[in-house]
Amino acid sequence: MCNTSTILPAEGYLQGVRDVCTETGTVLIFDEVITGFRVAPGGAQQLFGVTPDLTTMGKAIANGFPLSCLAGRADLMDLFVTGEVMHGGTYNAQPSTMAALVATLTELAKPETFDALTTQGNRLKEGIARALADAGVQARVEGFPQVFHVGFGVEDPVTDYRSSLQADKARYIRFTEALHYKGVRSLERGAWFMSSTHTADVVDETIEAVAAVAKEI
């Protein structure tokens, strides 16, 4: 739920869904277009220890090149081969995009890549929360180190869509607009994404910009 305050699953929820789907023969599908290869090398399913039957992935999988991916259980994927399920696409396996995929996954497979993302992501999260608090701006910063959410005016935990509505979106949009003039591109919906190119220096500069803008607003 990265687009709605980065809402984490309730304790036992994913495993409960997995158990029910297994018992009833229902196909469990995870949408990991945002979380895949971002919150862990194996996505959210690795992080939370629950394996779906099918997974959709995109975004981080090829470092910005247009690529999406469907992966899953062999018996389900074999349906594409037997002809029982039609799968077509004009740009399937397009060479330059697939080369980007290989290069990206090679880097993501290195332990130091995720170590750096986790370290710098946590520094950014904590730095933003501290800068806003110092400026007297009530805000809640929560989520993963690699992708998190900043909600203005949020005091109570965000556990669903309704509780996410407590955020002061208009004020946050003014905040993001002001950040542009400080050289920081942030999304109006409140989501922040880390990249392996976001070094300690970049994080420090971003926190300084947040602190300056927080005082302005």
N, C-alpha and C positions, 0 to 999 in steps of 0.2 A: 504493500500500500504506500509506495514511495511518493506518489503524487498527492496524497492526502495526509500530510503531517508525519509521514514515515511511521505508520501505525504497525507495531510489531504484533505477531500473532499471540493470542492468549496462551498461557501455559497449557500444553497438552492438546491444543486445538488441531494442529496439523496432523499429529499422530492419530487423533480421534477420527479425523476425516479419512486418513489412510486406512485405518482399521475397518471403517464402515464400507469403504469402496472395495476393499479386499473381500469382505464377507458377502457383498451383494454382486460382485463381478462388474462393478462400475469402473470405468476408466477414469483415473485421477490425473488431471492436467494442471501443471504449474505454469503460470505466466512469469517467466524469468527474463523478460525483455530488458528490464532495468537491472535486476539483481544478478543475472547470470554473468559470471566472470568479473563481477564488481565487488560484492560483499565477501566473496571467497572464491578460490579457483574453481570450485565446483558449484558455485552459486548458493542461493539460500537453502537449497535442499541439503547441501553438505554442511552448511552452518547449523541448521536445525536438526539434522540427522533424520530427515524423512524423504524417501525417494518416491516420486510420482511415476505414473506409467508413461506419460508423455510430457515433454517440456518445450516451450517456445522460447527462443533466445534472439537477441539482436543487440543493437547499441554498441556495447563494449567489445563485442566479439571480433570486430575487424577494425577497431580504432577509428571509427568515423566513416569507413567505406560502407556503401549500401549493401548490407547483408543481413539476412535473417536465417534462422535455423530451427528445424524441428527434430528432436531426438527422443528416443524412448525404447521401450521393450522391443526385443527382436521380433516377437510374433506380431506385434502391431506394425512395426516398420516394414515387415515382409509383405504386408498387404499392398504396398506400392509396387513390389516386384511381381507379384502374382497377377496383377491386373485387376484385382478386386476394388482397388481404390485408385482413382485418377490423380496424378500429380504432375502438373505442368508448370512451366515458367520460362519466360523469354531469356532471362539472364542466369539461369541455373548454372552454377560452377563457372561463372565468368572468370577467366584467368587472373586478371589483375586484382580483382576482389579476393579471390581465393589465396593469392600470394600475400595479401594484406592480412588475411585470416591466419595463415601459418606464422607470419612474423609476429603478429600480436599475441597469439597463444604461446609462442616460444618465450616471449618476454614475461607473460603472466605466469608461466610455469616456474619461473625463478622465485625461490622463497623471498629473496630480498625485495622483489617488486611489491608484494603484499605487505611485507614488514614496513616498507617506507610509506605505503598508502595508509596503513593503520596508524602509524606514528604521526604523520603529518595531518591526517584527518582528525585525529583526537586533539592535536594542538589547535587546529582551526576551530573545531567545535568549542573547545574550552575558551579559546581566545575571544570568539564572537560573544559567547555568553558573558564573559567577564567585562568586555567592552560595553555591552548594552547595559549591564547592571550598574557599572560605574557611571553611566550617563543617566541613570534613573529610568531606563526604558524596561518596562515589564515584558519579558519574553521567555519563551521556552525553546530550548535547542535540544532536539532529540533525534535518535536514529543511529545508523551505522557510521563508523568512521569514514567510509568511502562515499556514502550518500546520506545526508541528514536534512532535517527541516528546521527552519526558524519561524516561529509563530509569535507575532506581536500581540500583547495583551492577553496571552494565554497563561492562566494560573493553575488550572486543574489538568491532570493527565488527559491526553487525547487518546481515546480508545476506540472511537468509531467516527463515522462521518458527522453525526450530530454534534459531538463534543468538539469537532474541529472548527465548527462555525463560530466559536468564541473568539477566534483570531480577528484582529483588526487589520483586514486586508488592505484597506485604503491607505492606512498609514505605512504599511509595509511597502506598498508600491511606490510611495514617495521616497522611502528609504532606498529602494533599488535604483530609482531614477537618479538620486543624488550620488550613489556609488559609481555610476557610469562616469561622472566627472572626475572621479578619483582613480579611474582606470580599472575598475572591477565590474565585470559583467555577471550579474546575478539574476536569477529567474524570479519573476513577479509572484509565482505561486508558492515560493518559500523554500524550494528544494535547492540544496547545494551538492555539487558533484566534485569528487576529487579525481585528479589525474596524476599519473606517475611523473608528469612534468612539473607538478606543483611542489617545488622544493621548499626547504625551510625558509629561504629568503622570500619566496612568493607568499608563503603563509604569513610571515611577519608583516609584509607590506599590506596584505589584505586585512589583517587585524587592525593595523594602524588606520587604514581607510575606514573600516567599520566604526572605530572609535571616534574618528573625526566627524563622520556623518551622523552618528548617534547623537552627538552633542548638538548638531545643527537642527535636527528634527525635534 
